[in-house]
Structure formats: C-alpha cells, structure tokens
Amino acid sequence: MGNLVVRGLDDRIVQALKRRAAEHQRSAEAEHRAILEQALTSPPRRPLAEVLAEMPDAGEDADFQRRDESAADDVFG
C-alpha cells in the first residue's frame, strides 16, 4: 500500500476534515482515505442532457398530450 502526504493545506481544510471525520466517527486519516476513494472510484456524474439524449424514442409528442377532461368524462362517464 502506498502513502500520500499532502502539504500546504489551508487550516480551514484541515479543520473541516477533522469535523467531518468526527461526524463519521473515524480518524482524520480514515476520513481522508474515504474521501479519496469515493472521489476517485465512483462513476462520474453525467449531465442530464446527455442522459436524456440517450433515451430511446418513445413516440410522437401528440401521444403524450393531455386530453380534455370533459371529453374523457363523456367517454368514461
């Protein structure tokens, strides 16, 4: 296993890491490892536009238009 030393961190970052570690009931070192693992091994988030562009074509716009409720009452009423 490798080691990582991070120099020159702002004191605010160090304090925030310690607070976050305390919230998760682990050491600052363990919290640092967890943050790095999550950031570097999780799949990247994709933009909504990209996700929507990959959706299959589900029909024409008219297929999804709302019907007039009074017309629906005549049919089902």
Summary of the structure (lengths in Angstrom):
residues: 77
radius of gyration: 26.0
end to end distance: 71.6
largest distance: 74.1
contacts: 108
relative contact order: 0.07
helix: 58%
strand: 0%
